């Protein structure tokens, strides 16, 4: 099987990730739940993971790196901290349901979509500028579209928000570990990300970076300030109720260490080369519509396409049966498809990681060519 679904989960991970996860099950207890050796070792692993993430993502205080179950968990915390009933909120036209569904659940919310054409960074920035100038209490923006790989002008959008005093929540689900991130430099209120995509950790892990004081989504035991019946004020305890996924955190630590050794810049360049190769190859196949940026700097390691006269989900299943792991449909992001003009059909999505090769991409292009010709 050739795995091309890393935008959902990076299945191919550094071997140390699996070793650390498996080893933690038999060696580590719960951090903050005892002074015995297994608990203390677990606490050391958890803190080392926070430190590694803080160094990679440029967070001054590792205590403001909070463990979550996934990016959706973190986004719910961030949104429900800052989006009050009746508030005016600006989002991009490429947001995932992990952003839009929590926002739609808030009563009376005035939701403004900053719409812009696909791969138009100047248009995206201008749309945000106009929406913010109409008045806003919150902005939410993903860094990279999970459908098209469109790299949005996050630094410039963050600057607009800072100038207007509007808090910004960043969904870094497709960019963490893939593109350089500077949380302190952005001045964002929150940034959420999964552990199981570009950070190469196990499923069931995530990080929320906190630039402002959050409201808990869950209440419960934290191993600290047990006498009080409200959640602690300090981070990360305030957001980490209940037992940690320490096996997942141990694996995530190794994923972060892999990124430090390999270098995010090198991974970004590698993925960009593969997506360019894939886009150019598919673009030469008759009957294939490829959604790719003319400027490679506008697209991360995600590419969508459609085959003329063929249902996307049917085509994705056929390619799956021929040994290629892909995703087809709306990818939990109908707003992005609306912006890209693919809402009625969806797309077939291929996404790469540090472990894919040029040879795999060539095999994939040839498989799509055969499908387009023979059906």
Secondary structure, DSSP 8 states (H G I E B T S, - for coil): -EE-BTTT---S--HHHHHHHHHHHHH---TTS-SSHHHHHHHHHHHHHHHHHHHHHT-S-GGGEEEESSHHHHHHHHHHHH--TT-EEEEETT--HHHHHHHHTSTT-EEEEE---TT-HHHHHHHHHHHHHT--SEEEEESB-TTT-BB--HHHHHHHHHHHT-EEEEE-TTTBTTB---HHHHT-SEEEEESSSTT---TT-EEEEESS----SS----SS-TTSSS--SSTTGGG--S---HHHHHHHHHHHHHHHHH-HHHHHHHHHHHHHHHHHHHHTSTTEEEE--SSGGGB-SEEEEEETTS-HHHHHHHHHHTTEE-EEE-TT-HHHHHHHT-TTT-EEEEE--TT--HHHHHHHHHHHHHHHHH-
